[in-house]
Amino acid sequence: MTIREENQRFVVVIEKEVIEAFKLLAKKENRSASNLAATLIKNYVEKHSK
């Protein structure tokens, strides 16, 4: 998969049970886990950067 120049890959180590549950939650929203994680991180940064 090619990453756009304005984006950057970010690796996180997380417990297997947590990531599996996260993937299920993302699937329920018809999103990829990566997309959901990126959105959550972006929202967190925006909320706490004020």
N, C-alpha and C positions, 0 to 999 in steps of 0.2 A: 504494500500500500504506500502510495506517495503522499507525503505530508506537504501541504502548502508552505511556501517560504515564510509566511507571516505566522505560522504555527510552530509549536515545538512539542516534542514527545516528553512525557513526564511519567516516570516509573514509580509505583507505590508497592510496598510489600504489605500484605494484609492477610489475615487468617483465612483459610480455605472456606470455612463455614460462612464467614461474612461476605466474601466475594460471590459465593453461590447464591446467597439470599439477595444480594444487590443485583445480580444478573436477572433473577426472577422478577424483582421489582421493576427493573428497566423494561423487561419484556412485557409486563402488564401495561406499561405506558407506550408500547410500540416504539421503543428507543433502544439503541445499543447501550451497553454499560458504559462505554467510553463517552458517548454523547451525554448521558445523564451525569456522569462524574464531572465532565467539563462544565456543564451548566451549573451544577451545584457549587463547584469551586468558583466560577465566575460570579455567581450571586453572593457568595460569602465574601469575596474580595470587595465587591461593590458596596455591600452593606457595612463592612468594617473599615472601609477607606474614607468614610465621611468625617 
